[in-house]
């Protein structure tokens, strides 16, 4: 099924200001040792649209922050990137391996739209208890079902149902989780 991507202008002044603040907060978060959770939590509250409890290894990067909604007991390993021009909803107890990238944005096929600086966006949803293996990329508009596992190095270009192991480029369901 073809995902609906919406046209988005990242050059609007409000978007520029939000990205600038998010970059500042990411720098501050990345500079604080991970063991100093009490110092990191207020910055998480400022950066994210919502966050329950999170443990994020440095270095973490995002575009806007306010479009990221994180459930309880979230863990992201080193070098996680979330391009959040659209919403990213992360359920409870989700684990991201090192260098996992979540992309809600891509560039238009039309050269004139690209030249004008436009982007195409669609939200991402990671349901409860997902585990995304290291160096995986989740593309715009993707949902990954509860309790599913994505193998390391995967490029997720289609929705993944609950309770499966999926891997590859493009990512495909390998088996059900019994």
N, C-alpha and C positions, 0 to 999 in steps of 0.2 A: 504494500500500500504506500502510495506517495505521500510524504509528509508535507503539510502546508507550512511554508516559510513566509514570514511577513517581512516586508521591506522596512528597514530601520536606518535612521540617519544618526550616526555616532558623533557628528560634528556640531550638533545643537549645543549651545552654551551650557544648558543644564546637564547634558551628558558629559561634557568636558569637565565641568566642576565636580561631578560625582566621581568620575574616573580619577581625577587628581587626588581627591580625598581618600579613595580606596587605595591608591598606590602609597600614600603616606602611611595609612594604617597598616598595610602589608609590611612595609619597611620596619615599622615599630614592632609589630608582632614577631617578625623574623629575627629581630635583634635581641629579643628577650629569651633567655634559656627556657627550654620546654618545661623544666622542672618548676619554674616559677608560674604555676597555673593561675594563682591569684592576680598576678600582674597582667596576664594574657586575657583573662575572661572579660574585663571591661572593654578591651579593644575588640574582642569578638562581638560583644553586644553593639558596639558602635558600627562595626563593619557590616555584619550580616543582617538580613531582613528579619531573621529569627534564628536563635541558637539555644539549644537546651544545654547539653554538656558535650564538649569537644576536646580532643587532643590532636593537635596539628603540628607535625614536625616541620621545621624550617627546610627549605624555603617554600613558602606558600605565596601564590599570586592569583589575583582575580582582577576583573575589569571594574565592576561596580560595587560588588559586595552586597548591596541592599536587595539584590534579586536572588540571593542564596538563602534557603530556608533549611535548617539542619535540625534533625531529631536528636534524641538522647543517645549518649555513648558513641558518638561519631569519632572515627579515627582516620586521619589522612597521613600517610607516610611522606617522606621527603619529596620535595619538588613537585607538588600537586599544583595544577593550573586549572582554574575555572573561568572560562570566558562567559560571563553571565549578563549579556545584553538582554536575554530573556530569562525567565525564572528557572532556577535549579532547585528542585525539591528533593531532599535527602531524608530518607526515613530513619528510624531508630536502628542503632547497632550496625550501621553501614561501615564497612572497612574499605579503604582505598590503599592499594599498594603504592610503592614508590613511582613517581613520575606519571601518575594517572592524570589524564587531561579530559575535562568535560567542556565541550564546545557547543554553546547555544547559537553560535554565529558562524556564518560562512559568507563568501562573496558571491554576488550575482553572476550568472552566466553571461548576461548582457554587458558588453564592454563599456557602453555609455553609462550604465548605472554604477559599474565599478569605478570608472573615471570620476564620477560625481561623488565618490566616497561612500556610497550606499552599501549596506550589508543586508543579509537575509538572516532572520532569527526564528527559532522555535524552542520551546522549553524542554528541559530534561527532567525525568523523574526516576529516582532510584528508590525502590520500595524497601521496607524493613528487612534487615538481616542480609542484604546483598554483600558480596565480596568481589571487588574488582581488582584483578591481578595487575602487577606492576607494568608500566609502560603501555597500558591500554588507553585507547581514545574512544570516547563516547561522542557521537556526532549529534547535530541539532535534531530536536524533536523525538528523541529516543526515550522509551520507558523500559526499565529493567525490573522484572517482577520480583516479588518477595522471595527471599532465601536463595536466589540464584547466584551462581558463581561464574565469573568471567575470567577465562584463562589469561595469563600474562601475555602481553604483546598484541592483544586483540584490537581490532577496529570495529566498533559496534555501529552498524549502519541500518539496522532494523530492530524493532522491538523484540525483547527477550521475555518469554513467559516466566511465571513463577516456577520455582523448584526444579531448575535445570542447571546443567553445566554447559557452558557455551564457550567457544574459542575460535580464533582464526582471524584472517583478513581476506574477505569480510567475515565477521563473527557469525558462527552458525551453532545451533543447538547440537551438542554431542550426545547427551544422554539426560535422562530424568534423574533426579535425586530421590532415592528410595527412602 
